[in-house]
Amino acid sequence: MSNAENFNDLGLDPRLSPILDHQGITEPTEIQALAIPTAMAGHDLIASSKTGSGKTLAYLLPTMQRLMRKKALNKRDPRVLILAPTRELAKQVYAQLRSLVSGTTYKAALVLGGENFNDQAKALAKDPHVVVATPGRLVNHLDERSLFLEGLELLILDEADRMLDLGFAAELTRINQTASHRLRQTLMFSATLEHAAVNSMAVKLLKAPKRIAIGAANAEHADIEKRFYLSDHLDHKQALLEKVLETETYQQVIIFTATRSDTDRLSQLLTGQGLKTAALSGEMSQADRNKIMDSFSRGQQQVLITTDVASRGLDLLQVSLVVNFDMPKQAEEYVHRIGRTGRAGAKGVAVSLVGPKDWEAFKRVESFLQQPINFSELQGLKAKFKGLKPAPVKSADKAAKNTAKARPKRVVKAPQDRKNRRKANREIVSDDGMAPLKKKKL
């Protein structure tokens, strides 16, 4: 555990201090205090920490340190490549990187799918020091030879687990093979280190890595107040949502649903109530998604209704309320969803609405968090539904007894019966050796 109380204790270049001070960043978080010295020492690293822990600066500051202190291996190729699983996360990383390189001579480029390829090729032709990219579009540029990585010094994977979950294993392998300099350093960040695909990819990408794990994947979000409400049916759930939005104080809210039809229906409902609402789902075109995310990020909408497509990588400090209108199918997604609030030390509220169709998913979340969850009630909206009872499990003794009852009893014949049976068999003969046996007539 590092005892660093400020960034100067971490050995950062003094030129970074005024940049951090200007942004109001004075004390390193736990992941920063541990990861920054390890990365600056040149070690490969695989690290995990919960959302909102300051992970991005944990690799951006070593990136800046490398640019300021070390000589480039190749003046034409990018020195640092940062990969992110989604456009939204890549744009946020790029924005934070731009705030660090502002006022310096260092250049950065952003390479995303859904954007003009030729414009990106022109930006890459200007020899940026750092490239922030999504894996698929980056491989496109490798294929078109508008980008070369033979001189890459530092490869960073942000949310590697998410990248692999989205099916980018082949792209990561290709990038690893292309960025083949023997002195390349690799930093891999993941929500959890207990991820088989992450550990398998780490074997391919990293050399004798240091491991850092800050908290468990199911760790408590200390800055997030969590509330759970039972609901009887869809109309009851909508009434609960309306009451939550009416009584909670928030700047912006993200509401998670299970399907696109749910996002559209809730968007119409809340828009009709005068709320500035936008709906986001994976089926949308990239251009439409970009427009909605940019608008929400600028605060032009109060409410964003979305499927899990936006549950990871969003770092929107104005979001003070998250609502799970439908519980997530995967328990881990609950942690990622509610992590969209309570960022950077700010307080947040996470509300989950649990109906009969959500019950199994809710129980998975409860098991994942390793603690019992108590339900709250809203005045006038108390649910009749109290949860589903687990199916009765028969005990081993009872099951064995029932099996014994069902099995037909074996009849044990007396010795005299067996003797008579042998005698009867001797009386059976065959007329020709081929025909069925039949008893000899007396």
RODO-2510 file (C-alpha; in nm, 4 decimals, decimal comma):
residues 442
     n   res          X          Y          Z
     1     m     0,0000     0,0000     0,0000
     2     s     0,1393     0,3390    -0,0994
     3     n     0,1585     0,6162     0,1603
     4     a     0,1488     0,8942    -0,1014
     5     e    -0,0547     1,1914     0,0232
     6     n    -0,0095     1,4008    -0,2928
     7     f     0,1035     1,3538    -0,6500
     8     n     0,4491     1,4949    -0,5805
     9     d     0,5135     1,1922    -0,3577
    10     l     0,4650     0,9675    -0,6613
    11     g     0,7642     1,1121    -0,8456
    12     l     0,5691     1,2786    -1,1252
    13     d     0,7296     1,5421    -1,3430
    14     p     0,6869     1,8845    -1,1746
    15     r     0,5312     2,0191    -1,4938
    16     l     0,2242     1,8068    -1,4242
    17     s     0,1531     1,9678    -1,0866
    18     p     0,0011     2,2954    -1,2145
    19     i    -0,2114     2,1014    -1,4643
    20     l    -0,3565     1,8862    -1,1855
    21     d    -0,3968     2,1854    -0,9535
    22     h    -0,5892     2,3714    -1,2220
    23     q    -0,8329     2,0771    -1,2419
    24     g    -0,8702     2,0634    -0,8645
    25     i    -0,6960     1,7261    -0,8413
    26     t    -0,4741     1,7307    -0,5347
    27     e    -0,4658     1,3851    -0,3725
    28     p    -0,4192     1,0508    -0,5475
    29     t    -0,6839     0,7841    -0,5060
    30     e    -0,5831     0,4363    -0,3927
    31     i    -0,5582     0,2936    -0,7447
    32     q    -0,3556     0,5966    -0,8563
    33     a    -0,1186     0,5760    -0,5594
    34     l    -0,0450     0,2104    -0,6373
    35     a    -0,0608     0,1970    -1,0166
    36     i     0,1304     0,5159    -1,1069
    37     p     0,4647     0,4234    -0,9429
    38     t     0,4378     0,0683    -1,0800
    39     a     0,3740     0,1919    -1,4329
    40     m     0,6455     0,4585    -1,4157
    41     a     0,8926     0,1895    -1,3038
    42     g     0,8341     0,0202    -1,6387
    43     h     0,6470    -0,2867    -1,5184
    44     d     0,3620    -0,4451    -1,7088
    45     l     0,0478    -0,4191    -1,4984
    46     i    -0,2941    -0,5791    -1,4625
    47     a    -0,5190    -0,3909    -1,2226
    48     s    -0,8795    -0,3794    -1,1074
    49     s    -1,0759    -0,1211    -0,9142
    50     k    -1,4388    -0,0272    -0,8801
    51     t    -1,5977     0,2384    -1,0981
    52     g    -1,5369     0,6014    -1,0072
    53     s    -1,2020     0,5221    -0,8423
    54     g    -0,9869     0,7462    -1,0637
    55     k    -0,8601     0,4653    -1,2854
    56     t    -0,8230     0,6849    -1,5958
    57     l    -0,5633     0,9135    -1,4372
    58     a    -0,3853     0,6034    -1,3072
    59     y    -0,2693     0,5405    -1,6640
    60     l    -0,2859     0,8900    -1,8175
    61     l    -0,0324     1,0346    -1,5742
    62     p     0,2270     0,7618    -1,6498
    63     t     0,1516     0,8338    -2,0165
    64     m     0,2394     1,1999    -1,9671
    65     q     0,5466     1,1065    -1,7642
    66     r     0,6722     0,8886    -2,0502
    67     l     0,6216     1,1655    -2,3069
    68     m     0,8048     1,4183    -2,0875
    69     r     1,0909     1,2057    -1,9626
    70     k     1,1717     0,9325    -2,2146
    71     k     1,3119     0,9482    -2,5658
    72     a     1,0842     0,8128    -2,8402
    73     l     1,1682     0,4755    -2,9937
    74     n     1,0315     0,5901    -3,3294
    75     k     0,9469     0,9479    -3,4260
    76     r     0,6745     0,8499    -3,6742
    77     d     0,4686     0,5893    -3,4898
    78     p     0,2442     0,6699    -3,1938
    79     r     0,4220     0,6310    -2,8629
    80     v     0,1115     0,5382    -2,6640
    81     l    -0,2082     0,3577    -2,7675
    82     i    -0,5116     0,3568    -2,5361
    83     l    -0,7886     0,1121    -2,6246
    84     a    -1,1433     0,1417    -2,4890
    85     p    -1,4399    -0,0911    -2,5543
    86     t    -1,6969     0,1756    -2,6420
    87     r    -1,7095     0,5066    -2,8220
    88     e    -1,8448     0,6783    -2,5121
    89     l    -1,5571     0,5679    -2,2904
    90     a    -1,2981     0,6453    -2,5593
    91     k    -1,4339     0,9995    -2,5950
    92     q    -1,4198     1,0567    -2,2202
    93     v    -1,0615     0,9282    -2,1991
    94     y    -0,9655     1,1494    -2,4925
    95     a    -1,1249     1,4556    -2,3292
    96     q    -0,9282     1,3968    -2,0096
    97     l    -0,6092     1,3396    -2,2083
    98     r    -0,6645     1,6664    -2,3989
    99     s    -0,6888     1,8525    -2,0675
   100     l    -0,3453     1,7153    -1,9747
   101     v    -0,1686     1,7890    -2,3051
   102     s    -0,3259     2,1349    -2,3399
   103     g    -0,0488     2,3931    -2,3451
   104     t     0,2172     2,1367    -2,4385
   105     t     0,3576     2,0285    -2,7738
   106     y     0,2174     1,6773    -2,7433
   107     k    -0,0515     1,5689    -2,9887
   108     a    -0,3338     1,3205    -2,9465
   109     a    -0,5786     1,1595    -3,1911
   110     l    -0,9160     0,9933    -3,1417
   111     v    -1,0056     0,6958    -3,3628
   112     l    -1,3633     0,5669    -3,3370
   113     g    -1,6036     0,3609    -3,5415
   114     g    -1,8915     0,5548    -3,6931
   115     e    -1,6733     0,8575    -3,7717
   116     n    -1,5210     0,9688    -4,1019
   117     f    -1,2352     0,7311    -4,1829
   118     n    -1,0454     0,9734    -4,4067
   119     d    -1,0503     1,2482    -4,1448
   120     q    -0,9033     1,0030    -3,8960
   121     a    -0,6346     0,8975    -4,1455
   122     k    -0,5360     1,2636    -4,1878
   123     a    -0,5101     1,3039    -3,8093
   124     l    -0,2929     0,9918    -3,7871
   125     a    -0,0699     1,1232    -4,0662
   126     k     0,0245     1,4134    -3,8346
   127     d     0,2136     1,1647    -3,6144
   128     p     0,0227     1,1988    -3,2842
   129     h     0,2091     1,0969    -2,9719
   130     v    -0,0992     0,9285    -2,8229
   131     v    -0,3899     0,7556    -2,9960
   132     v    -0,7162     0,6763    -2,8151
   133     a    -0,9217     0,4210    -3,0071
   134     t    -1,1820     0,1499    -3,0144
   135     p    -1,0324    -0,1852    -3,1286
   136     g    -1,2376    -0,2427    -3,4424
   137     r    -1,1689     0,0920    -3,6078
   138     l    -0,8017     0,0774    -3,5094
   139     v    -0,7624    -0,2548    -3,6936
   140     n    -0,9312    -0,0940    -3,9962
   141     h    -0,6528     0,1657    -4,0023
   142     l    -0,3885    -0,1053    -3,9676
   143     d    -0,5427    -0,2851    -4,2656
   144     e    -0,5405     0,0352    -4,4727
   145     r    -0,1828     0,1133    -4,3613
   146     s    -0,2803     0,4557    -4,2320
   147     l    -0,1322     0,3559    -3,8960
   148     f     0,1805     0,1673    -3,7916
   149     l     0,2548     0,0398    -3,4420
   150     e     0,6015    -0,1122    -3,4720
   151     g     0,7442     0,1685    -3,2563
   152     l     0,4674     0,1656    -2,9939
   153     e     0,6081     0,2062    -2,6422
   154     l     0,3002     0,1794    -2,4216
   155     l    -0,0216    -0,0165    -2,4825
   156     i    -0,3114     0,0502    -2,2436
   157     l    -0,6354    -0,1473    -2,2286
   158     d    -0,9170     0,0187    -2,0355
   159     e    -1,2074    -0,2056    -1,9286
   160     a    -1,0398    -0,5103    -2,0818
   161     d    -1,3151    -0,7360    -1,9481
   162     r    -1,5776    -0,5350    -2,1317
   163     m    -1,3680    -0,5395    -2,4500
   164     l    -1,3502    -0,9173    -2,4419
   165     d    -1,7188    -0,9512    -2,3538
   166     l    -1,7961    -0,7485    -2,6678
   167     g    -1,5962    -0,9923    -2,8810
   168     f    -1,2755    -0,7978    -2,9498
   169     a    -1,0336    -1,0816    -2,8698
   170     a    -0,9235    -1,1202    -3,2340
   171     e    -0,8634    -0,7453    -3,2697
   172     l    -0,6566    -0,7347    -2,9500
   173     t    -0,4489    -1,0278    -3,0722
   174     r    -0,3883    -0,8520    -3,4050
   175     i    -0,2873    -0,5280    -3,2321
   176     n    -0,0554    -0,7161    -2,9991
   177     q     0,1163    -0,8854    -3,2928
   178     t     0,1590    -0,5556    -3,4789
   179     a     0,2858    -0,3578    -3,1781
   180     s     0,5731    -0,5978    -3,1435
   181     h     0,8615    -0,3867    -3,0126
   182     r     1,0522    -0,5815    -2,7495
   183     l     1,0525    -0,2805    -2,5129
   184     r     0,6770    -0,2279    -2,5266
   185     q     0,5058    -0,1902    -2,1895
   186     t     0,1425    -0,2951    -2,1388
   187     l    -0,1096    -0,1819    -1,8781
   188     m    -0,4402    -0,3673    -1,8500
   189     f    -0,7324    -0,2423    -1,6408
   190     s    -1,0432    -0,4478    -1,5703
   191     a    -1,3453    -0,4278    -1,3422
   192     t    -1,2384    -0,7642    -1,2023
   193     l    -0,9353    -0,9919    -1,2165
   194     e    -1,1641    -1,2958    -1,1749
   195     h    -1,2377    -1,3075    -1,5480
   196     a    -1,1103    -1,6098    -1,7423
   197     a    -1,0843    -1,4298    -2,0767
   198     v    -0,8963    -1,1370    -1,9194
   199     n    -0,6412    -1,3668    -1,7605
   200     s    -0,6028    -1,5616    -2,0832
   201     m    -0,5435    -1,2392    -2,2805
   202     a    -0,3028    -1,1130    -2,0130
   203     v    -0,0817    -1,4164    -2,0750
   204     k    -0,0552    -1,3147    -2,4413
   205     l    -0,0065    -0,9403    -2,3905
   206     l     0,1833    -0,8927    -2,0646
   207     k     0,5332    -0,9865    -1,9498
   208     a     0,5763    -1,0703    -1,5781
   209     p     0,2986    -0,8266    -1,4812
   210     k     0,2417    -0,6759    -1,1404
   211     r    -0,1132    -0,7272    -1,0101
   212     i    -0,3180    -0,4677    -0,8224
   213     a    -0,6737    -0,5284    -0,6992
   214     i    -0,8560    -0,2451    -0,5242
   215     g    -1,1737    -0,3785    -0,3668
   216     a    -1,3861    -0,6635    -0,4956
   217     a    -1,6177    -0,6508    -0,7951
   218     n    -1,9070    -0,6657    -0,5502
   219     a    -1,7625    -0,4004    -0,3188
   220     e    -1,9939    -0,1444    -0,1673
   221     h    -2,0249     0,1982    -0,3272
   222     a    -1,9863     0,4109    -0,0144
   223     d    -2,1109     0,7272    -0,1884
   224     i    -2,4275     0,5674    -0,3268
   225     e    -2,7487     0,5283    -0,1273
   226     k    -2,9292     0,2155    -0,2508
   227     r    -3,3053     0,1626    -0,2306
   228     f    -3,5199    -0,1290    -0,3452
   229     y    -3,8975    -0,1223    -0,4021
   230     l    -4,1286    -0,4167    -0,4759
   231     s    -4,3827    -0,3800    -0,7561
   232     d    -4,6897    -0,5841    -0,8495
   233     h    -4,7070    -0,5284    -1,2252
   234     l    -4,6019    -0,2912    -1,5035
   235     d    -4,8492    -0,0140    -1,4199
   236     h    -4,7464    -0,0273    -1,0548
   237     k    -4,3797    -0,0132    -1,1551
   238     q    -4,4447     0,2947    -1,3715
   239     a    -4,6270     0,4614    -1,0815
   240     l    -4,3257     0,3905    -0,8567
   241     l    -4,0927     0,5419    -1,1160
   242     e    -4,3041     0,8561    -1,1430
   243     k    -4,3066     0,8918    -0,7636
   244     v    -3,9279     0,8461    -0,7427
   245     l    -3,8687     1,1143    -1,0062
   246     e    -4,1131     1,3426    -0,8274
   247     t    -3,9602     1,3076    -0,4791
   248     e    -3,5861     1,2665    -0,5465
   249     t    -3,3529     1,5610    -0,5957
   250     y    -3,1303     1,5149    -0,8984
   251     q    -2,9542     1,6970    -1,1787
   252     q    -2,9691     1,4122    -1,4268
   253     v    -3,0975     1,0565    -1,4057
   254     i    -3,0228     0,7375    -1,5988
   255     i    -3,3031     0,4791    -1,6140
   256     f    -3,2080     0,1247    -1,7171
   257     t    -3,4590    -0,1005    -1,8930
   258     a    -3,4495    -0,4524    -2,0374
   259     t    -3,5572    -0,3805    -2,3959
   260     r    -3,5730    -0,1080    -2,6572
   261     s    -3,9538    -0,1139    -2,6489
   262     d    -3,9373    -0,0315    -2,2776
   263     t    -3,7050     0,2633    -2,3411
   264     d    -3,9353     0,4033    -2,6092
   265     r    -4,2489     0,3583    -2,3979
   266     l    -4,0983     0,5205    -2,0873
   267     s    -3,9536     0,8016    -2,2962
   268     q    -4,2997     0,8864    -2,4299
   269     l    -4,4495     0,8611    -2,0806
   270     l    -4,1964     1,0929    -1,9145
   271     t    -4,1820     1,3356    -2,2063
   272     g    -4,5574     1,3693    -2,1748
   273     q    -4,5031     1,4715    -1,8115
   274     g    -4,2761     1,7573    -1,9119
   275     l    -3,9384     1,5944    -1,8522
   276     k    -3,6623     1,6454    -2,1084
   277     t    -3,6040     1,2810    -2,1973
   278     a    -3,3889     1,0850    -2,4415
   279     a    -3,3884     0,7117    -2,5191
   280     l    -3,0783     0,5120    -2,6098
   281     s    -3,0446     0,1502    -2,7241
   282     g    -2,8029    -0,0745    -2,9078
   283     e    -3,0267    -0,1024    -3,2140
   284     m    -2,9798     0,2674    -3,2966
   285     s    -2,7440     0,3861    -3,5648
   286     q    -2,4093     0,5100    -3,4417
   287     a    -2,4891     0,8630    -3,5554
   288     d    -2,8127     0,8705    -3,3534
   289     r    -2,6383     0,7307    -3,0457
   290     n    -2,3660     0,9935    -3,0726
   291     k    -2,6187     1,2732    -3,1000
   292     i    -2,8087     1,1572    -2,7914
   293     m    -2,4975     1,1030    -2,5795
   294     d    -2,3515     1,4403    -2,6736
   295     s    -2,6798     1,6121    -2,5925
   296     f    -2,7128     1,4371    -2,2557
   297     s    -2,3491     1,5076    -2,1690
   298     r    -2,4110     1,8794    -2,2289
   299     g    -2,7088     1,8680    -1,9925
   300     q    -2,9740     1,9295    -2,2565
   301     q    -3,1794     1,6346    -2,1238
   302     q    -3,2655     1,5523    -1,7635
   303     v    -3,3428     1,1859    -1,8205
   304     l    -3,1599     0,9216    -2,0224
   305     i    -3,3468     0,5915    -2,0648
   306     t    -3,1232     0,3137    -2,1873
   307     t    -3,0519    -0,0537    -2,2100
   308     d    -2,7185    -0,1853    -2,0813
   309     v    -2,5433    -0,0485    -2,3910
   310     a    -2,4531     0,2621    -2,1832
   311     s    -2,3987     0,1022    -1,8452
   312     r    -2,0196     0,0978    -1,8634
   313     g    -1,7695     0,3721    -1,9281
   314     l    -1,9941     0,6728    -1,8782
   315     d    -1,8410     0,9305    -1,6476
   316     l    -2,1080     1,1973    -1,6090
   317     l    -2,0710     1,3874    -1,2844
   318     q    -2,4171     1,5437    -1,3180
   319     v    -2,5869     1,2030    -1,2832
   320     s    -2,7009     1,1878    -0,9222
   321     l    -2,9764     0,9274    -0,9637
   322     v    -2,9839     0,5849    -1,1292
   323     v    -3,3041     0,3798    -1,1583
   324     n    -3,3151     0,0105    -1,2453
   325     f    -3,6626    -0,0061    -1,3963
   326     d    -3,5773    -0,3670    -1,4824
   327     m    -3,3149    -0,5646    -1,2925
   328     p    -3,0093    -0,6624    -1,4995
   329     k    -2,9740    -1,0226    -1,6148
   330     q    -2,6159    -1,0430    -1,4894
   331     a    -2,5525    -0,9598    -1,1247
   332     e    -2,2248    -0,7839    -1,2091
   333     e    -2,4130    -0,5378    -1,4301
   334     y    -2,5971    -0,4084    -1,1234
   335     v    -2,2673    -0,2777    -0,9861
   336     h    -2,1756    -0,1215    -1,3210
   337     r    -2,5167     0,0390    -1,3598
   338     i    -2,5303     0,2058    -1,0208
   339     g    -2,1668     0,3097    -1,0641
   340     r    -2,2880     0,5741    -1,3118
   341     t    -2,3659     0,7901    -1,0061
   342     g    -2,1585     0,8701    -0,6981
   343     r    -1,8577     0,9556    -0,9154
   344     a    -1,5421     1,1255    -0,7926
   345     g    -1,6636     1,1524    -0,4339
   346     a    -2,0063     1,2945    -0,5214
   347     k    -2,3160     1,1497    -0,3545
   348     g    -2,5682     0,9502    -0,5539
   349     v    -2,8864     0,7457    -0,5200
   350     a    -2,9599     0,4118    -0,6880
   351     v    -3,3214     0,2880    -0,6976
   352     s    -3,4210    -0,0623    -0,8096
   353     l    -3,7771    -0,1693    -0,8884
   354     v    -3,8373    -0,5413    -0,8383
   355     g    -4,1451    -0,7172    -0,9759
   356     p    -4,2267    -1,0875    -1,0138
   357     k    -4,0369    -1,1057    -1,3446
   358     d    -3,7319    -0,9451    -1,1798
   359     w    -3,7235    -1,1737    -0,8773
   360     e    -3,4678    -1,4272    -0,9977
   361     a    -3,2375    -1,1497    -1,1210
   362     f    -3,2807    -0,9695    -0,7882
   363     k    -3,1826    -1,2830    -0,5944
   364     r    -2,8691    -1,3143    -0,8085
   365     v    -2,7776    -0,9553    -0,7219
   366     e    -2,8388    -1,0196    -0,3528
   367     s    -2,6183    -1,3289    -0,3663
   368     f    -2,3479    -1,1407    -0,5578
   369     l    -2,3432    -0,8590    -0,3012
   370     q    -2,3208    -1,1199    -0,0252
   371     q    -2,5671    -0,9427     0,2001
   372     p    -2,9440    -0,9442     0,2548
   373     i    -3,1349    -0,6595     0,0902
   374     n    -3,4253    -0,4868     0,2653
   375     f    -3,7107    -0,3285     0,0729
   376     s    -3,8418     0,0242     0,1227
   377     e    -4,1961     0,1491     0,0603
   378     l    -4,3382     0,4621    -0,0997
   379     q    -4,6479     0,6087     0,0592
   380     g    -4,9629     0,4964    -0,1171
   381     l    -4,7731     0,2528    -0,3421
   382     k    -4,7179    -0,0461    -0,1153
   383     a    -4,6896    -0,3681    -0,3148
   384     k    -4,8919    -0,6825    -0,2517
   385     f    -4,6102    -0,8835    -0,4056
   386     k    -4,3680    -1,0000    -0,1367
   387     g    -4,1327    -1,2096    -0,3418
   388     l    -4,1383    -1,5624    -0,4789
   389     k    -4,0799    -1,8575    -0,2524
   390     p    -3,8017    -2,0926    -0,3614
   391     a    -3,9130    -2,4310    -0,4894
   392     p    -3,9130    -2,6898    -0,2080
   393     v    -3,6054    -2,9102    -0,2060
   394     k    -3,6572    -3,2690    -0,0990
   395     s    -3,4149    -3,4015     0,1579
   396     a    -3,1878    -3,6895     0,0633
   397     d    -3,3568    -3,9244     0,3138
   398     k    -3,7038    -3,8366     0,1861
   399     a    -3,5981    -3,8728    -0,1747
   400     a    -3,4424    -4,2121    -0,1022
   401     k    -3,7597    -4,3202     0,0768
   402     n    -3,9758    -4,2142    -0,2173
   403     t    -3,7462    -4,3974    -0,4583
   404     a    -3,7721    -4,7075    -0,2460
   405     k    -4,1522    -4,6845    -0,2510
   406     a    -4,1583    -4,6489    -0,6274
   407     r    -3,9242    -4,9468    -0,6902
   408     p    -4,1099    -5,2812    -0,7288
   409     k    -4,0273    -5,5307    -0,4560
   410     r    -3,8099    -5,8261    -0,5457
   411     v    -3,9860    -6,1538    -0,4811
   412     v    -3,7620    -6,4029    -0,3081
   413     k    -3,8752    -6,7515    -0,3909
   414     a    -3,8598    -7,0324    -0,1423
   415     p    -3,6173    -7,3209    -0,2103
   416     q    -3,9100    -7,5542    -0,2936
   417     d    -4,0335    -7,3055    -0,5597
   418     r    -3,6901    -7,2951    -0,7254
   419     k    -3,6779    -7,6787    -0,7226
   420     n    -4,0171    -7,7047    -0,8938
   421     r    -3,9096    -7,4426    -1,1523
   422     r    -3,5987    -7,6448    -1,2453
   423     k    -3,8154    -7,9528    -1,2801
   424     a    -4,0564    -7,7686    -1,5080
   425     n    -3,7693    -7,6506    -1,7290
   426     r    -3,6500    -8,0057    -1,7774
   427     e    -3,9909    -8,0931    -1,9192
   428     i    -3,9495    -7,8374    -2,2021
   429     v    -3,8077    -7,9802    -2,5308
   430     s    -3,7519    -7,8705    -2,8879
   431     d    -3,8893    -8,0729    -3,1786
   432     d    -3,6342    -7,9649    -3,4401
   433     g    -3,3850    -7,7390    -3,2662
   434     m    -3,5169    -7,4414    -3,4628
   435     a    -3,8752    -7,3972    -3,3664
   436     p    -3,9765    -7,2158    -3,0452
   437     l    -3,9557    -7,4324    -2,7407
   438     k    -4,2778    -7,5884    -2,6321
   439     k    -4,3813    -7,8323    -2,3657
   440     k    -4,3801    -8,1971    -2,4513
   441     k    -4,7303    -8,3432    -2,4585
   442     l    -4,7919    -8,6220    -2,2098
***
